[in-house]
Amino acid sequence: MKKFFLVSLLVSFLTLTASADTVYLKNGKSVSGDIVERTNDYVKLDFGDVSITYWADEIKTIQQDVAYSPKKTLVTSSSKSSRGQNKVFLWKAESENNTVYILGSIHLARLSLYPLDKRIEDAFDNSKVLVVEVDLESFDPVLLQQMFIERGVYSDGTTIRDHLSDKTFKLVIDRMGGLDLGLTQMVLFKPWFLSITLVTTELLKLGFNPEYGIDKHFLKKAKNKKILELESVEYQLNLFDGFTDQQQDLLLFSTLLDLDVIERDMDSLMLAWKNGNARKMEKILMQGLDQYPEILPIINKIFYERNKNMAVKIENYLNTKDTHFVVVGAGHLVGKEGIIQLLSKKGYSIQQL
């Protein structure tokens, strides 16, 4: 079963702390976090509410106190700044009065994503207002963590066992043994919160970091711009916490099955983003829908309903005088129910750059 359509959304909430240290692994990957324990045998990295241990025989080098900086990426990244006529994952929407740029975001990315294409950076520079799904830069990380605990952890005396089918709970037990996560703590997590934790933990281990997320990149650069939000943390938490037990069971079950292929799928998603290939992006995010129509209610809530709400807000921006630069999860832009098509149906001029 495939649920990779969730990845671009699930990881958007967990930018709780800024990463300060980087561990370079012998397999060529790097992982950034806060080193909370270091011995001759292992290093433990903290990512806010999750800690991961890396053993000495896995580690090539360790660099501490490395802060993310967009300027630094211009030196260390090998990505090209322009690819001729190739499209980028950026659209220009125009009304009679205004222009709105709409960029698909990858919320956790690798440093190698930078520098971004010049067309993207120029569009940002030419805009007066930055719009993101949620501005976590202005959010108190302690309060954010408390909100996750209040919504994502059972406080009524039940555990995750009481809310899962036998099949899914057995898979949880089987998979947790191979993951560096404590089962005692995890049984108190609601299935949707455990799904987010598992996906985020795996992505962090693979070198994908919220510090390199596209929305984070522009939030750091927007010191002299007005910043608006399409949604709120409360709204997004209510969205997940509003899923039924059956829907959360399905979400967790598919998450556990897909952990083994998440690197392959994430690499495919990144390639589609770099090439501006919206059709490929849609195929990756929505794979499995035909075979498993029972996930449609989840997709409706996570994508289609939110797309409509966000399209209305973007339409409002088109009726102002200030150029807006909108950064929203890439999955919200693709397909017939995506934001781009919704705006196009309303008669606005839309051009992919």
C-alpha positions as CSV (number, residue, x, y, z in Angstrom):
1,M,0.0,0.0,0.0
2,K,1.2,3.5,-0.8
3,K,0.7,6.6,1.2
4,F,3.7,8.7,0.1
5,F,1.2,11.4,-0.8
6,L,1.4,12.3,2.9
7,V,5.1,12.9,3.2
8,S,5.1,16.5,1.9
9,L,2.5,17.4,4.5
10,L,3.4,15.3,7.5
11,V,6.9,16.8,7.8
12,S,5.7,20.3,7.7
13,F,4.9,20.5,11.4
14,L,8.1,19.2,13.0
15,T,10.5,22.1,12.6
16,L,10.7,22.4,16.3
17,T,14.3,23.3,16.8
18,A,17.2,24.6,14.7
19,S,19.8,22.1,13.9
20,A,23.4,22.9,15.1
21,D,25.6,19.9,14.5
22,T,26.2,17.7,11.4
23,V,27.2,14.0,11.4
24,Y,28.7,12.8,8.1
25,L,28.2,9.1,7.6
26,K,30.4,6.6,5.7
27,N,27.6,5.8,3.3
28,G,27.8,9.4,2.0
29,K,24.8,10.8,3.8
30,S,24.8,13.6,6.4
31,V,22.4,14.2,9.3
32,S,22.0,17.5,11.1
33,G,20.7,17.9,14.7
34,D,21.8,18.8,18.2
35,I,24.4,16.4,19.7
36,V,23.1,15.6,23.2
37,E,25.5,12.8,23.9
38,R,28.9,11.8,22.5
39,T,31.1,8.9,23.5
40,N,33.9,6.9,21.8
41,D,31.2,4.4,20.7
42,Y,28.3,6.5,19.5
43,V,26.8,10.0,19.0
44,K,23.2,10.8,19.9
45,L,21.4,13.5,17.9
46,D,18.3,15.3,19.1
47,F,15.7,16.5,16.7
48,G,13.2,18.1,19.2
49,D,11.1,15.2,20.3
50,V,13.1,12.4,18.7
51,S,16.7,11.2,19.4
52,I,18.7,9.0,17.1
53,T,21.9,7.2,17.9
54,Y,24.7,6.8,15.3
55,W,27.5,4.3,16.1
56,A,31.2,5.1,15.6
57,D,31.6,2.5,12.8
58,E,28.9,4.4,10.8
59,I,30.4,7.8,11.2
60,K,33.0,9.4,8.9
61,T,33.4,12.9,10.5
62,I,31.5,15.2,12.9
63,Q,31.1,18.9,12.5
64,Q,29.7,20.8,15.4
65,D,28.1,24.3,15.6
66,V,27.2,24.4,11.9
67,A,24.3,26.8,11.4
68,Y,22.3,26.8,8.2
69,S,22.9,29.8,6.0
70,P,21.6,30.5,2.5
71,K,24.9,32.1,1.7
72,K,26.8,29.0,2.7
73,T,24.7,26.9,0.3
74,L,26.0,28.9,-2.6
75,V,29.4,27.7,-1.9
76,T,28.8,24.1,-1.0
77,S,26.0,23.2,-3.4
78,S,26.7,21.8,-6.8
79,S,23.3,22.5,-8.2
80,K,23.1,24.7,-11.2
81,S,21.2,28.1,-11.0
82,S,19.6,27.8,-14.4
83,R,18.6,25.0,-16.7
84,G,17.7,26.8,-19.9
85,Q,14.1,26.1,-21.0
86,N,13.4,23.5,-18.4
87,K,10.5,24.3,-16.1
88,V,10.8,24.9,-12.4
89,F,8.2,24.2,-9.8
90,L,7.0,27.8,-9.9
91,W,3.9,29.3,-11.4
92,K,3.0,32.9,-12.2
93,A,-0.6,33.8,-11.7
94,E,-1.9,37.2,-13.0
95,S,-5.0,39.2,-12.7
96,E,-5.8,42.6,-14.1
97,N,-4.4,44.2,-11.0
98,N,-1.6,42.0,-9.6
99,T,0.8,39.1,-9.9
100,V,1.2,36.2,-7.5
101,Y,4.0,33.7,-7.7
102,I,3.2,30.2,-6.4
103,L,6.1,27.9,-5.5
104,G,5.8,24.2,-4.6
105,S,7.6,23.5,-1.3
106,I,9.5,20.5,0.0
107,H,9.3,20.9,3.7
108,L,12.4,18.7,4.5
109,A,15.2,18.8,2.0
110,R,18.9,18.2,1.6
111,L,21.6,20.9,1.3
112,S,22.3,19.8,-2.2
113,L,18.9,21.3,-3.3
114,Y,20.6,24.7,-3.1
115,P,21.2,27.2,-4.7
116,L,17.7,27.4,-6.1
117,D,17.0,28.3,-9.7
118,K,17.5,32.0,-10.4
119,R,13.9,32.3,-11.6
120,I,12.7,31.3,-8.2
121,E,15.0,33.7,-6.3
122,D,14.2,36.6,-8.7
123,A,10.4,36.0,-8.2
124,F,10.9,36.2,-4.4
125,D,13.1,39.3,-4.7
126,N,10.4,41.0,-6.8
127,S,7.6,40.3,-4.3
128,K,6.6,42.4,-1.4
129,V,4.7,39.7,0.6
130,L,5.8,36.2,1.5
131,V,3.0,33.7,2.1
132,V,3.6,30.3,3.7
133,E,1.3,27.6,5.1
134,V,2.4,28.2,8.6
135,D,5.1,30.6,9.9
136,L,6.9,28.4,12.4
137,E,9.8,30.9,12.6
138,S,7.5,33.1,14.7
139,F,6.2,30.3,16.8
140,D,7.4,29.4,20.3
141,P,9.0,25.9,19.9
142,V,8.1,25.0,23.5
143,L,4.5,26.0,22.9
144,L,4.5,24.1,19.6
145,Q,5.7,20.9,21.3
146,Q,3.1,21.3,24.0
147,M,0.4,21.5,21.4
148,F,1.6,18.4,19.7
149,I,1.6,16.5,23.0
150,E,-1.9,17.7,24.0
151,R,-3.3,16.7,20.6
152,G,-1.1,13.7,19.7
153,V,-0.8,11.8,23.0
154,Y,-3.6,9.9,24.7
155,S,-4.6,11.3,28.1
156,D,-7.8,9.3,28.8
157,G,-6.1,6.2,30.1
158,T,-6.1,4.4,26.7
159,T,-3.1,3.5,24.6
160,I,-2.6,3.1,20.9
161,R,-3.5,-0.6,21.3
162,D,-7.0,0.3,22.2
163,H,-7.5,2.2,18.9
164,L,-5.8,-0.1,16.3
165,S,-6.8,-3.2,14.5
166,D,-4.9,-6.4,15.4
167,K,-3.2,-6.4,12.0
168,T,-1.9,-2.8,12.4
169,F,-0.8,-3.3,16.0
170,K,1.1,-6.4,15.1
171,L,2.9,-4.5,12.4
172,V,3.7,-1.8,14.9
173,I,5.3,-4.3,17.2
174,D,7.2,-6.0,14.4
175,R,8.6,-2.7,13.0
176,M,9.4,-0.9,16.2
177,G,12.0,-3.5,17.0
178,G,14.0,-2.4,14.0
179,L,13.6,1.3,14.7
180,D,15.5,3.4,17.3
181,L,12.3,4.5,19.0
182,G,11.0,3.5,22.4
183,L,7.9,1.4,22.3
184,T,6.9,2.3,25.9
185,Q,6.6,5.9,24.9
186,M,5.2,5.3,21.5
187,V,2.1,3.4,22.7
188,L,0.8,6.6,24.1
189,F,1.0,8.3,20.7
190,K,-2.2,8.5,18.6
191,P,-1.7,6.7,15.3
192,W,-1.6,10.0,13.3
193,F,1.2,11.3,15.6
194,L,3.1,8.1,15.4
195,S,2.9,8.2,11.6
196,I,4.3,11.7,11.5
197,T,7.1,10.7,14.0
198,L,8.1,7.7,12.0
199,V,8.2,9.5,8.6
200,T,10.1,12.4,10.0
201,T,12.6,10.2,11.8
202,E,13.3,8.2,8.7
203,L,13.7,11.4,6.6
204,L,16.1,12.9,9.2
205,K,18.2,9.7,9.1
206,L,18.4,10.0,5.3
207,G,19.7,13.5,5.5
208,F,16.5,15.4,4.8
209,N,16.3,18.3,7.3
210,P,13.7,21.0,8.0
211,E,16.5,23.6,8.1
212,Y,16.9,23.0,4.4
213,G,13.2,23.1,3.6
214,I,12.1,25.6,1.0
215,D,9.6,27.4,3.2
216,K,12.3,27.7,5.9
217,H,14.8,29.1,3.3
218,F,12.5,32.0,2.3
219,L,11.3,32.7,5.9
220,K,14.9,33.3,6.8
221,K,15.3,35.7,3.8
222,A,12.1,37.6,4.4
223,K,13.3,40.0,7.1
224,N,12.0,43.1,5.1
225,K,8.9,41.5,3.7
226,K,5.4,41.1,5.1
227,I,4.7,37.5,6.0
228,L,1.2,35.9,5.8
229,E,-0.1,32.4,6.6
230,L,-2.4,30.3,4.6
231,E,-3.3,28.2,7.6
232,S,-2.4,27.9,11.3
233,V,-0.8,25.3,13.5
234,E,-4.1,24.8,15.3
235,Y,-5.9,24.1,12.0
236,Q,-3.4,21.5,10.9
237,L,-3.4,19.8,14.2
238,N,-7.2,19.7,14.3
239,L,-7.1,18.2,10.8
240,F,-5.1,15.2,11.9
241,D,-6.8,14.8,15.3
242,G,-10.1,14.9,13.5
243,F,-9.5,11.6,11.7
244,T,-11.5,8.6,12.8
245,D,-9.8,5.6,14.5
246,Q,-10.3,3.7,11.2
247,Q,-8.6,6.4,9.2
248,Q,-5.7,6.7,11.6
249,D,-5.3,3.0,11.5
250,L,-5.1,3.0,7.7
251,L,-2.6,5.9,7.8
252,L,-0.3,4.2,10.3
253,F,-0.5,0.8,8.6
254,S,0.5,2.3,5.2
255,T,3.2,4.4,6.8
256,L,4.8,1.3,8.3
257,L,4.7,-0.6,5.1
258,D,6.3,2.2,3.1
259,L,9.2,3.1,5.4
260,D,11.5,0.7,3.5
261,V,10.9,2.6,0.2
262,I,10.7,6.1,1.5
263,E,14.2,7.0,0.3
264,R,13.5,5.9,-3.2
265,D,10.2,7.8,-3.3
266,M,11.7,10.9,-1.8
267,D,14.5,10.9,-4.3
268,S,12.0,10.6,-7.1
269,L,9.9,13.4,-5.6
270,M,13.0,15.7,-5.4
271,L,13.9,14.9,-9.0
272,A,10.4,15.8,-10.2
273,W,10.6,19.0,-8.2
274,K,13.9,20.0,-9.7
275,N,12.6,19.3,-13.2
276,G,9.3,21.1,-12.7
277,N,7.5,17.9,-13.6
278,A,4.0,18.4,-12.1
279,R,2.6,15.2,-13.6
280,K,5.4,13.1,-12.1
281,M,4.9,14.8,-8.8
282,E,1.2,14.0,-8.8
283,K,1.9,10.3,-9.8
284,I,4.3,9.9,-6.9
285,L,2.1,11.5,-4.3
286,M,-1.1,9.8,-5.3
287,Q,0.2,6.4,-6.1
288,G,-2.0,3.6,-4.8
289,L,-5.3,5.5,-4.9
290,D,-6.8,3.3,-7.6
291,Q,-5.9,0.1,-5.8
292,Y,-6.9,1.5,-2.3
293,P,-9.9,3.8,-2.7
294,E,-10.5,3.7,1.0
295,I,-7.7,6.3,1.4
296,L,-9.8,8.9,-0.6
297,P,-11.4,10.4,2.5
298,I,-7.9,11.1,3.9
299,I,-6.8,12.6,0.6
300,N,-9.9,14.8,0.5
301,K,-9.1,16.2,3.9
302,I,-5.4,16.6,3.5
303,F,-5.4,17.9,0.0
304,Y,-8.6,18.7,-1.8
305,E,-10.5,20.6,0.9
306,R,-7.4,22.6,1.8
307,N,-6.6,23.3,-1.8
308,K,-10.0,25.0,-2.2
309,N,-9.5,27.1,0.9
310,M,-5.9,28.1,-0.1
311,A,-7.0,28.9,-3.7
312,V,-9.6,31.4,-2.3
313,K,-6.9,33.1,-0.3
314,I,-4.6,33.3,-3.2
315,E,-7.4,34.7,-5.3
316,N,-7.7,37.5,-2.7
317,Y,-4.0,38.3,-3.1
318,L,-4.6,38.7,-6.8
319,N,-7.0,41.4,-6.0
320,T,-4.5,43.5,-4.0
321,K,-1.7,45.7,-5.3
322,D,1.3,44.0,-3.7
323,T,3.1,41.2,-5.5
324,H,2.8,38.0,-3.4
325,F,5.2,35.0,-3.3
326,V,3.3,32.0,-2.1
327,V,5.2,28.9,-0.8
328,V,3.0,25.9,-0.3
329,G,3.5,22.1,-0.2
330,A,4.2,20.9,-3.8
331,G,1.4,18.3,-3.5
332,H,-1.2,21.1,-3.3
333,L,-0.3,22.4,-6.7
334,V,-0.7,19.3,-8.9
335,G,-3.6,17.5,-10.5
336,K,-7.2,18.5,-11.4
337,E,-8.0,19.4,-7.8
338,G,-4.7,21.3,-7.3
339,I,-4.5,25.0,-6.6
340,I,-3.1,25.8,-10.1
341,Q,-6.1,24.2,-11.9
342,L,-8.5,25.8,-9.4
343,L,-7.2,29.2,-10.2
344,S,-7.0,28.5,-13.9
345,K,-10.7,27.5,-13.9
346,K,-11.6,30.9,-12.5
347,G,-10.1,32.6,-15.5
348,Y,-6.7,33.8,-14.1
349,S,-3.7,33.7,-16.4
350,I,-1.4,30.9,-15.1
351,Q,2.1,30.3,-16.5
352,Q,4.7,27.8,-15.2
353,L,8.1,29.4,-15.3
